[in-house]
Structures are given as C-alpha cells and as structure tokens.
Amino acid sequence: LSRQPRVDADKVWFVRLGMGAASPGEATAGAAYGFGFRYELDSIGVEVSFLDFVQLANDQNDGWTGSFVKIMGLRYTDPLANASPYFGGGVSWGGQNYTVGDDRYEGHGVQLELRAGYEMLRASTIRLFLQADAGLPIYTADRTSYDWGIYSDGSGETEFAEDSNWMPTLTFSLGVGFGGGNRHRGHRDGFRPVRVGH
C-alpha cells in the first residue's frame, strides 16, 4: 500500500466583511465587503470574487472604491494541515468614486491584487479565513475640486478639474465559506488524513 495526498478539489462559496482604506493623499477608511468562489486543491487555489468594495461614508467623505470582478491564484504554505497561511496575487476590474472634503475622485480600469491570509477548518464544509488585500490600480483617478462659494451674482457651486492621483486600497477582512466536502473528516492534531491507494 502507498500513501499519497488526495487530489480532489474543494469548492467553496464565501462572503467576507471587514475594514478598508484608500489613500488619495490622506487615508480614508470605511466598511469592506465582498463575496465569491474558491476552487481549492491542497496547496493551490483559484478564486473568483465579485463586488469587493470599500464603502466610504461619514460626515466628510462619501463614495466607494474596489473591484467589480477579481480573479486570483492562491498558494497554501501548509497544504496538509487543517489551518494554513496563504498568499496570492491576481488582477481585477475596478474603480473609485468618492469625495474627500471638497475633492471628488473618479476613475476605473485594471488593478493588480496582492493578498496574504490564514484559512481555518480546511477539512470541514465550513471555512473561516482572515486576510489582508492590497489593490494597486494601473490607472489614475481624476480629481475634481469644488468651490462651494456663493457669489454676488447669486451663482453657487463652481467646479474645475485639477489633476490625477494614484490611489491604492488596503483591506482587512474576516470571511466565512460554505462548501468543500471532498476532504475526509476525523483528522487530528491539525493534519489532514491521506487517501490509501493500491
């Protein structure tokens, strides 16, 4: 008899919530969210996610930044364990549209994505993960400055475009996944059992 790691893949749907920040010169933070699908082997995974946004909303700021669709490759550093660190990278199509004070930022295009995280309960049908993501746009967002003055002729708001800014996004989130089901149960001491073949 020989022992070999199982080769079946896990299919996991997930939702994640957390906090994120964008940096148009000064950090602007808000709630982060997203959902998607992971296809996992023991040591590698592929993820497709949708509507990964940071919602920027408070007394002085309003708007959003993030990606509409994202695809990433993941590498698990402890593939046979029930919990493992992972890292990865990919690309997304996203945008930015928000106000900071009197400045409005707008842009969209391709973004590079980097990730580091830690996934737990990999042998079960429920997954938990903690991760940090960096979105690095390969475009710049146009900044429009607004003059809110009231003039003697009764006219109000005046706007004028000033420049463009490169604005990365950083998020920290907790995710919950459902699916899997191909891994055997009953593992102990953090190690996943292996299939016995002929």
C-alpha positions as CSV (number, residue, x, y, z in Angstrom):
1,L,0.0,0.0,0.0
2,S,1.2,3.6,-0.7
3,R,0.2,6.8,0.9
4,Q,-0.5,9.9,-1.2
5,P,-2.3,13.2,-0.7
6,R,-5.8,13.4,-2.0
7,V,-6.3,15.2,-5.3
8,D,-10.0,16.0,-5.1
9,A,-10.8,19.7,-5.1
10,D,-12.9,21.7,-2.7
11,K,-15.5,24.1,-4.0
12,V,-16.3,26.9,-1.5
13,W,-18.6,29.9,-1.7
14,F,-17.8,32.7,0.7
15,V,-18.7,36.1,2.0
16,R,-16.4,38.5,3.8
17,L,-16.7,41.6,5.9
18,G,-14.0,44.0,7.3
19,M,-12.5,47.4,7.0
20,G,-10.6,49.1,4.3
21,A,-8.8,52.3,3.4
22,A,-7.9,54.3,0.3
23,S,-5.2,56.9,0.1
24,P,-5.7,60.0,-2.0
25,G,-3.0,61.8,-0.1
26,E,-4.6,61.0,3.3
27,A,-6.1,57.7,4.4
28,T,-9.9,57.4,4.1
29,A,-11.5,54.4,5.8
30,G,-14.8,52.5,5.6
31,A,-16.5,49.1,5.7
32,A,-15.3,46.5,3.3
33,Y,-17.3,43.6,1.9
34,G,-17.4,41.1,-1.0
35,F,-18.4,37.5,-2.0
36,G,-17.1,34.9,-4.3
37,F,-16.0,31.3,-5.0
38,R,-12.8,29.3,-4.3
39,Y,-11.7,26.2,-6.0
40,E,-9.0,24.6,-3.8
41,L,-6.5,21.8,-4.0
42,D,-4.3,21.0,-1.1
43,S,-1.5,23.5,-1.9
44,I,-3.1,25.8,-4.5
45,G,-6.4,27.5,-5.1
46,V,-8.2,29.8,-7.6
47,E,-10.6,32.4,-6.5
48,V,-13.2,34.5,-8.4
49,S,-14.9,37.2,-6.4
50,F,-17.5,39.9,-7.1
51,L,-18.3,43.4,-5.8
52,D,-15.3,43.7,-3.5
53,F,-15.8,47.2,-2.3
54,V,-14.8,49.6,0.5
55,Q,-17.8,51.8,1.3
56,L,-16.5,55.3,2.3
57,A,-19.2,57.2,4.2
58,N,-19.0,59.6,7.1
59,D,-19.6,63.3,7.8
60,Q,-16.9,64.5,5.3
61,N,-16.5,61.5,2.9
62,D,-18.8,59.6,0.7
63,G,-18.4,57.0,-2.1
64,W,-16.7,53.7,-2.8
65,T,-13.5,52.1,-4.1
66,G,-12.8,48.5,-5.1
67,S,-13.4,45.9,-7.8
68,F,-16.4,44.6,-9.7
69,V,-14.8,41.3,-10.6
70,K,-11.5,39.8,-9.4
71,I,-9.6,36.6,-10.2
72,M,-6.7,35.4,-8.0
73,G,-4.3,32.4,-7.6
74,L,-3.6,31.3,-4.0
75,R,-0.7,29.2,-2.5
76,Y,-1.2,27.4,0.8
77,T,2.1,27.1,2.7
78,D,0.9,24.1,4.9
79,P,-1.2,22.2,2.4
80,L,-2.0,19.1,4.5
81,A,-2.9,21.0,7.7
82,N,-6.4,21.8,8.9
83,A,-5.3,25.5,9.0
84,S,-2.8,27.2,6.8
85,P,-1.3,30.6,5.9
86,Y,-1.7,31.5,2.2
87,F,-0.7,34.2,-0.2
88,G,-1.5,35.1,-3.7
89,G,-2.0,37.6,-6.5
90,G,-4.2,38.4,-9.4
91,V,-6.0,41.1,-11.4
92,S,-9.4,42.8,-11.2
93,W,-11.5,45.3,-13.0
94,G,-12.5,48.1,-10.6
95,G,-13.0,51.7,-9.9
96,Q,-13.0,54.6,-7.5
97,N,-15.7,57.2,-7.0
98,Y,-15.8,59.2,-3.8
99,T,-15.5,62.6,-2.2
100,V,-12.9,63.7,0.4
101,G,-13.7,67.2,1.6
102,D,-14.2,69.4,-1.4
103,D,-12.4,67.0,-3.8
104,R,-14.1,64.4,-6.0
105,Y,-12.1,61.3,-7.2
106,E,-13.3,59.2,-10.2
107,G,-11.6,56.5,-12.2
108,H,-11.8,52.9,-13.3
109,G,-9.7,50.2,-15.0
110,V,-7.4,47.2,-14.4
111,Q,-6.0,46.7,-10.9
112,L,-3.2,44.4,-9.6
113,E,-4.2,42.5,-6.5
114,L,-2.0,41.1,-3.7
115,R,-3.1,39.0,-0.7
116,A,-1.9,37.3,2.5
117,G,-4.2,35.4,4.8
118,Y,-4.8,32.5,7.1
119,E,-7.5,29.8,6.4
120,M,-9.0,27.6,9.2
121,L,-11.2,24.5,9.2
122,R,-9.9,23.3,5.8
123,A,-11.1,19.7,6.4
124,S,-14.7,20.7,7.1
125,T,-17.5,22.0,5.0
126,I,-17.4,25.4,6.7
127,R,-14.3,27.6,6.3
128,L,-13.0,30.7,8.2
129,F,-10.3,33.0,6.9
130,L,-8.6,36.2,7.9
131,Q,-6.8,38.1,5.1
132,A,-5.2,41.4,4.1
133,D,-5.6,42.6,0.5
134,A,-3.9,45.4,-1.4
135,G,-5.5,46.8,-4.6
136,L,-2.9,48.5,-6.9
137,P,-4.6,50.3,-9.8
138,I,-2.7,50.7,-13.0
139,Y,-4.7,53.8,-13.8
140,T,-5.1,57.2,-12.0
141,A,-8.3,58.7,-10.7
142,D,-9.2,62.2,-11.9
143,R,-9.6,64.7,-9.1
144,T,-12.2,67.5,-9.4
145,S,-12.2,70.3,-6.8
146,Y,-15.4,72.0,-5.9
147,D,-15.7,75.7,-4.9
148,W,-18.9,75.9,-2.7
149,G,-18.9,79.8,-2.5
150,I,-21.9,82.0,-3.2
151,Y,-21.1,84.9,-5.3
152,S,-22.6,88.4,-5.7
153,D,-24.4,87.5,-8.8
154,G,-26.2,84.7,-6.9
155,S,-24.4,81.9,-8.6
156,G,-23.4,78.9,-6.4
157,E,-21.2,75.9,-6.8
158,T,-18.3,76.2,-9.3
159,E,-16.2,73.1,-10.2
160,F,-12.9,72.7,-12.0
161,A,-10.6,69.7,-12.7
162,E,-7.2,69.8,-11.1
163,D,-5.1,66.7,-11.6
164,S,-5.0,62.9,-11.4
165,N,-4.0,60.7,-8.4
166,W,-2.8,57.1,-8.0
167,M,-4.8,55.7,-5.1
168,P,-4.1,52.1,-3.7
169,T,-6.6,50.4,-1.5
170,L,-5.8,48.2,1.6
171,T,-8.4,46.0,3.3
172,F,-8.5,43.6,6.3
173,S,-11.4,41.1,6.4
174,L,-12.9,38.1,8.0
175,G,-14.5,35.6,5.7
176,V,-16.9,32.6,6.1
177,G,-17.1,29.9,3.4
178,F,-19.5,27.1,2.8
179,G,-18.9,24.0,0.6
180,G,-15.9,21.8,0.5
181,G,-17.0,18.3,1.3
182,N,-14.3,16.3,-0.5
183,R,-11.9,16.1,2.4
184,H,-12.2,13.3,4.8
185,R,-13.3,14.0,8.4
186,G,-11.8,12.8,11.6
187,H,-8.3,14.4,11.3
188,R,-6.3,15.0,14.4
189,D,-3.5,17.4,15.6
190,G,-4.1,19.8,12.7
191,F,-3.2,17.2,10.0
192,R,-5.4,16.1,7.2
193,P,-5.6,12.3,6.6
194,V,-4.4,11.0,3.2
195,R,-6.0,8.6,0.9
196,V,-4.6,5.0,0.9
197,G,-4.2,3.6,-2.6
198,H,-3.1,0.4,-4.2
